Amino acid sequence: MALSLPIASAASIAHEPGFKFTPTDEDIVVHYLRPRAVNEPVPSTFIVDVDILCHNPWDLLPEGYVEKYFFSQRVMKWPLGNQWNRAAGHGYWKTSGKDVPIFSRSVNGGDPLMIGLKRTLVFYHGKSGIGENTEWVMQEYRLALREIPSGAGLATFPLMRPSGSNNSGECSSAAAVIGKKNDNPSDSPNGAKVPVMVTPDESWVVCRIHKRKHTPRVVPRVYNNTEGRQVPFYNLFEQGNPK
């Protein structure tokens, strides 16, 4: 397996002692992916922007990490096609299993709303179709935009943007640096903000990359009992005297 230089280090992100980032699927979609898809601030810098297709998965995890989350943008395999490019680093990501829907909590007694989808991919080292299966796995979170009924909640929604913003979700350079304090008129250059209907960019995804856990294989040992028959012995914990 070809090796490449790591691009991340554990010292690049500092957190309080004992901190562990354990978001739910709903947290990832609502509080991270959705704001990122409309160029709004996110609550933490723990998830950073990375082009997943430019790296091998083992280069993305700092030493000592067992998993890591990243923002990434998908690109089409062909200009006029409808398939996403999965080639990455020295191999490619291959889909495994079906998409899993992600639902939000019910509001005012209503039914839960499907807000996102999660799929699992496995990294194969080598050329597409003949690559070698590896132990690297990725969960890819994406917004449920086309899959949900029209007007269900995530297709478009209003945001407060400076008056120089357009209605396609592409704000001006000044709007890109505006934080959450939209109630402060001094935050914008002209002191005025207007509600703008924004369509999230569906190319944005959140990727959770980790190594697959291996379950130890239990191999039976055969012993003879007093009657001469062979009896398999399973030493599940590899402890004690097997006799």
Disulfide bonds with the S-S distance in Angstrom:
none
